[in-house]
Amino acid sequence: MSVSRAILITGCSSGIGRATAKRLAGAGWPVYATARRVDSIRDLEAAGCRILPLDVTDERSMRAAVAAVEGTHGAVGVLVNNAGYSQSGAVEEVPIEAARKQFETNFFGAVRLCQLVLPAMRTQRQGRIINMSSIGGRLTFPGGGMYHATKYALEAVSDVLRWEVRPFGIDVVVIEPGLIRTDFGRAAAESVEAIGGTDSPYRAFNAAVAQETTDAYKMPFATGPDTVARVVERAVNARRPRTRYVVTLGARAAVALRTLLPDRAWDLAMRAQFTTPPRPS
């Protein structure tokens, strides 16, 4: 059978997914851009993308999208697991249902799509899975416990999967962006507002997390989503891609610092930069 070049990308309604779909389609790849609401990506057809509905929390939706690509190309040549968001707030107060929803989107949806595309990739003995993680899969910031948990889990599965599927000619790549100016930061800040109450011991902390998150994405070293799209394109084109791509200079510096600092020193650095919950009087 001929080897499929078809690229399936999740979460293309905005940000990194949208920029990646446009860049790869513009380079001549057959790109299937997806989102829960097709109307939100209808304009990507003009950029050369084929569009499909895909909800990474819905089994039938995932199966249908993969089947549509395989029906035309025989296999998904490249899967880009990009869909994700951040549920921020103090771990004690994030409703467990909100935490489960976070895992369904950021982790289980990505893993399930890997399972769905792998049989056809193995048959053609070639394929590439690109999992969009974050520097938040290598280090943690206050108020991001649930988000970090999903990204740490995705990185762990990616490492194991890379070892398991290598004999079948399949590569697994992890992308770790730093601060990227998209709707991600705004949504993360807004997610804090839905938790806790006026009598919460974390009220001031949660408010600070929301403000600090908003401010972080306005910093000069935050960059646009096409920065990540260019790195994804490199990972797609590389004959032997890296296992990990850390995106932005600030992200590389943060990962290096976390590697060097012991846990208590990292905690001290975080206390110097972020608001902490007040001690009880």
MIZAKOL-576648 format. One line per field, with one value per residue (C-alpha): z, x, y; residue number from 1; residue in three letters. Coordinates in nm, 4 decimals. Layout:
// MIZAKOL-576648
w = Z;...
u = X;...
v = Y;...
nr = NUM;...
rest = ALA;...
This chain:
// MIZAKOL-576648
w = 0.0000;-0.0568;0.2500;0.3686;0.3994;0.5537;0.8686;1.1288;1.3732;1.6753;1.8305;1.5233;1.6180;1.7432;1.8474;1.7827;1.6086;1.3616;1.2885;1.2404;1.0029;0.7879;0.7768;0.6845;0.4283;0.2761;0.2442;0.0389;0.2992;0.2937;0.6227;0.8080;1.0493;1.3218;1.6011;1.8027;1.6027;1.2303;1.1873;1.3896;1.1305;0.8105;0.6944;0.6983;0.3793;0.1981;0.3369;0.1760;0.4715;0.4722;0.7800;1.0060;1.3335;1.6141;1.9854;2.1735;2.4621;2.2397;2.1195;1.8186;1.7056;1.7281;1.5428;1.2684;1.2090;1.1896;0.9619;0.7275;0.6830;0.6476;0.3968;0.1612;0.2400;0.3941;0.7149;0.9139;0.8221;1.1006;1.4084;1.5856;1.9266;1.9940;2.1651;2.5254;2.7860;3.1439;3.4490;3.6985;4.0692;4.4036;4.3908;4.7039;4.5435;4.1822;4.1594;4.0840;3.7859;3.6452;3.6974;3.5149;3.2277;3.2094;3.1823;2.9250;2.6912;2.7559;2.8187;2.7478;2.4187;2.2946;2.4057;2.2480;1.9157;1.9274;1.9745;1.6839;1.4292;1.5194;1.3490;1.0029;1.0744;1.1654;0.8468;0.6303;0.8644;0.8897;1.0842;1.3199;1.6359;1.7630;2.1121;2.2127;2.5711;2.7388;2.9557;3.2095;3.1476;3.2776;3.5617;3.7639;3.8560;4.1485;4.0700;3.7729;3.9475;3.7362;3.4078;3.4954;3.5947;3.2476;3.0729;3.2948;3.2158;2.8419;2.8486;3.0332;2.7873;2.4947;2.6250;2.6630;2.3313;2.1490;2.2658;2.1834;1.8281;1.7051;1.5570;1.3327;1.1806;1.3886;1.5622;1.8695;1.9257;2.2149;2.1617;2.4722;2.4137;2.6611;2.6732;2.3464;2.2886;2.2197;2.3896;2.6130;2.8749;2.8875;2.9245;3.1987;3.3920;3.3516;3.4721;3.8178;3.8580;3.8574;4.1663;4.5356;4.7215;4.9089;5.2255;5.0518;5.2211;4.8660;4.7494;4.7250;4.5868;4.3111;4.2157;4.2022;3.9860;3.7399;3.7256;3.7070;3.4265;3.2319;3.2865;3.1860;2.8376;2.7875;2.8566;2.5756;2.5579;2.4913;2.1210;1.8616;1.7737;1.4415;1.6410;1.7498;1.4060;1.2549;1.5048;1.4312;1.0622;1.1400;1.3361;1.0467;0.7849;0.9794;0.8654;1.2279;1.4512;1.8029;2.0852;2.2303;2.0986;2.3592;2.1989;2.2882;2.4559;2.7800;2.7898;2.7388;3.0184;3.2569;3.1866;3.2354;3.5643;3.6952;3.6083;3.8054;4.1138;4.3937;4.4893;4.7861;4.5826;4.3068;4.5660;4.6928;4.3397;4.2907;4.6192;4.4987;4.1793;4.2662;4.5313;4.7994;5.0086;5.3298;5.6582;5.8970;6.1649
u = 0.0000;0.1125;0.2218;-0.0290;0.0768;-0.2544;-0.2254;-0.5038;-0.4915;-0.7177;-0.8215;-0.7981;-1.0578;-0.7892;-0.4291;-0.1643;-0.3951;-0.5212;-0.1717;-0.0371;-0.3168;-0.2608;0.1164;0.1120;-0.1657;0.0260;0.3286;0.1250;0.0347;-0.3166;-0.4386;-0.7559;-0.8310;-1.0798;-1.2775;-1.5888;-1.7809;-1.7093;-1.8408;-1.5433;-1.2975;-1.4989;-1.2595;-0.9678;-1.1033;-0.9887;-0.6397;-0.6362;-0.7507;-1.0176;-1.2346;-1.3985;-1.5902;-1.3944;-1.4690;-1.1826;-1.4160;-1.6576;-1.5736;-1.8028;-1.6697;-1.3086;-1.3824;-1.5686;-1.2874;-1.0188;-1.2383;-1.2954;-0.9194;-0.8489;-1.1307;-0.9534;-0.5857;-0.5714;-0.4182;-0.3540;0.0049;0.0592;-0.1568;-0.1157;-0.2818;-0.3223;-0.6627;-0.6325;-0.6992;-0.6044;-0.8249;-0.6485;-0.7012;-0.5995;-0.6015;-0.8174;-1.0969;-1.1038;-1.4214;-1.3270;-1.5636;-1.3716;-1.0493;-1.1956;-1.3050;-0.9513;-0.8093;-1.0684;-0.9627;-0.5895;-0.4998;-0.7570;-0.8673;-0.5085;-0.4363;-0.7551;-0.6742;-0.3300;-0.5001;-0.7342;-0.4706;-0.2016;-0.3426;-0.3339;0.0026;0.1418;-0.0005;0.1821;0.4850;0.5173;0.3567;0.4168;0.2350;0.2965;0.1643;0.1284;0.2472;0.3918;0.6834;0.4063;0.4754;0.8308;0.7819;0.4964;0.3653;0.1337;-0.2358;-0.1891;-0.2023;-0.4699;-0.3303;0.0224;-0.1024;-0.2502;0.0682;0.2971;0.0733;0.0831;0.4621;0.4917;0.2642;0.4499;0.7815;0.6427;0.4584;0.7718;0.9522;0.6592;0.5873;0.9406;0.9705;0.6711;0.8360;0.6318;0.7788;0.6324;0.7247;0.6456;0.6186;0.6701;0.5722;0.6352;0.4206;0.2281;-0.0155;-0.3478;-0.6872;-0.5287;-0.4118;-0.7452;-0.9357;-0.6974;-0.7517;-1.1284;-1.1353;-1.0250;-1.3259;-1.5651;-1.4179;-1.4150;-1.6429;-1.6267;-1.5207;-1.2499;-0.9075;-0.7669;-0.9779;-0.6888;-0.4578;-0.7001;-0.7539;-0.3783;-0.3342;-0.5897;-0.4181;-0.0653;-0.1726;-0.3205;-0.0082;0.2286;0.0809;0.1373;0.5108;0.7534;0.8935;0.5492;0.5210;0.2575;0.1213;0.3028;0.6247;0.4922;0.3483;0.6961;0.8357;0.5568;0.6409;1.0035;0.8937;0.6724;0.9454;1.2414;1.3706;1.4537;1.2694;1.3744;1.1795;1.1116;1.1042;1.1028;0.9588;1.0789;1.3991;1.2156;1.0810;1.4271;1.5656;1.2856;1.3323;1.7087;1.6612;1.4165;1.6633;1.9390;1.7429;1.6483;1.2798;1.3065;1.5063;1.2440;0.9714;1.1632;1.1900;0.8154;0.7383;0.9475;0.7428;0.3901;0.1342;0.0995;-0.2112;-0.2036;-0.1156;-0.4123;-0.4085
v = 0.0000;0.3587;0.5521;0.8107;1.1745;1.2802;1.4901;1.4909;1.7837;1.8286;2.1591;2.3826;2.6428;2.8811;2.9232;2.6606;2.4132;2.6729;2.8065;2.4535;2.3552;2.6644;2.6208;2.2525;2.2933;2.5827;2.3539;2.1070;1.8479;1.6997;1.8445;1.7483;2.0313;1.9413;2.1022;2.0257;2.2871;2.2740;2.6295;2.7550;2.6191;2.6648;2.9376;2.6925;2.5383;2.8512;2.7855;2.4409;2.2323;1.9670;2.0031;1.7485;1.7586;1.5956;1.6043;1.4368;1.3549;1.1595;0.8072;0.8087;1.1456;1.0266;0.7035;0.8873;1.1378;0.8684;0.6551;0.9522;1.0029;0.6323;0.5938;0.8342;0.7766;0.4293;0.5640;0.8763;0.9564;1.2109;1.2659;1.6002;1.5806;1.9508;1.9928;2.1054;2.3735;2.4591;2.4262;2.6508;2.7038;2.5592;2.1786;2.1525;2.3524;2.2324;2.0187;1.6608;1.6631;1.9589;1.7645;1.4631;1.6864;1.8245;1.4720;1.3660;1.6468;1.6781;1.3147;1.0447;1.1992;1.2120;0.8553;0.7227;0.8867;0.7259;0.3889;0.4535;0.5592;0.3066;-0.0080;0.1523;0.3142;-0.0278;-0.1776;0.0775;0.0507;0.4240;0.7054;0.9923;1.0962;1.4495;1.5168;1.8806;1.9000;2.2091;2.3082;2.2448;1.8760;1.9218;2.1699;2.3180;2.6602;2.7424;2.7107;2.4789;2.1416;1.9754;2.1032;1.9968;1.6519;1.5977;1.7099;1.5010;1.2028;1.2750;1.2979;0.9664;0.7861;0.9429;0.8078;0.4569;0.4679;0.5846;0.2702;0.0395;0.1544;0.2175;-0.1366;-0.0559;0.2520;0.4982;0.8028;0.9717;1.3365;1.5698;1.9470;2.1631;2.5261;2.8029;3.1171;3.1430;3.4295;3.2567;3.2282;2.9629;3.2124;3.3939;3.0660;2.9502;3.2733;3.2525;2.8905;3.0064;3.2306;2.9358;2.7712;2.8551;3.0932;3.4208;3.2351;3.0313;3.0277;3.0388;3.3316;3.5788;3.3106;3.2094;3.5724;3.6228;3.3118;3.4503;3.7901;3.6479;3.4151;3.7065;3.9173;3.6350;3.6110;3.9842;3.9622;4.0504;3.6964;3.5466;3.4752;3.3918;3.0471;3.0312;2.9854;2.6477;2.5710;2.6096;2.3599;2.1121;2.1478;2.0632;1.7568;1.6446;1.6921;1.5519;1.2144;1.1331;1.3807;1.4660;1.3057;1.6520;2.0074;2.2853;2.5989;2.9525;3.0640;3.1375;2.7823;2.6342;2.8520;2.7508;2.3789;2.4096;2.5968;2.3376;2.0625;2.2341;2.3402;2.0978;2.0954;2.3336;2.5827;2.5698;2.6270;2.9305;3.0680;3.0224;3.2015;3.4940;3.5250;3.4124;3.4959;3.2271;3.1485;3.3572;3.1877;3.1609;3.4288
nr = 1;2;3;4;5;6;7;8;9;10;11;12;13;14;15;16;17;18;19;20;21;22;23;24;25;26;27;28;29;30;31;32;33;34;35;36;37;38;39;40;41;42;43;44;45;46;47;48;49;50;51;52;53;54;55;56;57;58;59;60;61;62;63;64;65;66;67;68;69;70;71;72;73;74;75;76;77;78;79;80;81;82;83;84;85;86;87;88;89;90;91;92;93;94;95;96;97;98;99;100;101;102;103;104;105;106;107;108;109;110;111;112;113;114;115;116;117;118;119;120;121;122;123;124;125;126;127;128;129;130;131;132;133;134;135;136;137;138;139;140;141;142;143;144;145;146;147;148;149;150;151;152;153;154;155;156;157;158;159;160;161;162;163;164;165;166;167;168;169;170;171;172;173;174;175;176;177;178;179;180;181;182;183;184;185;186;187;188;189;190;191;192;193;194;195;196;197;198;199;200;201;202;203;204;205;206;207;208;209;210;211;212;213;214;215;216;217;218;219;220;221;222;223;224;225;226;227;228;229;230;231;232;233;234;235;236;237;238;239;240;241;242;243;244;245;246;247;248;249;250;251;252;253;254;255;256;257;258;259;260;261;262;263;264;265;266;267;268;269;270;271;272;273;274;275;276;277;278;279;280;281
rest = MET;SER;VAL;SER;ARG;ALA;ILE;LEU;ILE;THR;GLY;CYS;SER;SER;GLY;ILE;GLY;ARG;ALA;THR;ALA;LYS;ARG;LEU;ALA;GLY;ALA;GLY;TRP;PRO;VAL;TYR;ALA;THR;ALA;ARG;ARG;VAL;ASP;SER;ILE;ARG;ASP;LEU;GLU;ALA;ALA;GLY;CYS;ARG;ILE;LEU;PRO;LEU;ASP;VAL;THR;ASP;GLU;ARG;SER;MET;ARG;ALA;ALA;VAL;ALA;ALA;VAL;GLU;GLY;THR;HIS;GLY;ALA;VAL;GLY;VAL;LEU;VAL;ASN;ASN;ALA;GLY;TYR;SER;GLN;SER;GLY;ALA;VAL;GLU;GLU;VAL;PRO;ILE;GLU;ALA;ALA;ARG;LYS;GLN;PHE;GLU;THR;ASN;PHE;PHE;GLY;ALA;VAL;ARG;LEU;CYS;GLN;LEU;VAL;LEU;PRO;ALA;MET;ARG;THR;GLN;ARG;GLN;GLY;ARG;ILE;ILE;ASN;MET;SER;SER;ILE;GLY;GLY;ARG;LEU;THR;PHE;PRO;GLY;GLY;GLY;MET;TYR;HIS;ALA;THR;LYS;TYR;ALA;LEU;GLU;ALA;VAL;SER;ASP;VAL;LEU;ARG;TRP;GLU;VAL;ARG;PRO;PHE;GLY;ILE;ASP;VAL;VAL;VAL;ILE;GLU;PRO;GLY;LEU;ILE;ARG;THR;ASP;PHE;GLY;ARG;ALA;ALA;ALA;GLU;SER;VAL;GLU;ALA;ILE;GLY;GLY;THR;ASP;SER;PRO;TYR;ARG;ALA;PHE;ASN;ALA;ALA;VAL;ALA;GLN;GLU;THR;THR;ASP;ALA;TYR;LYS;MET;PRO;PHE;ALA;THR;GLY;PRO;ASP;THR;VAL;ALA;ARG;VAL;VAL;GLU;ARG;ALA;VAL;ASN;ALA;ARG;ARG;PRO;ARG;THR;ARG;TYR;VAL;VAL;THR;LEU;GLY;ALA;ARG;ALA;ALA;VAL;ALA;LEU;ARG;THR;LEU;LEU;PRO;ASP;ARG;ALA;TRP;ASP;LEU;ALA;MET;ARG;ALA;GLN;PHE;THR;THR;PRO;PRO;ARG;PRO;SER
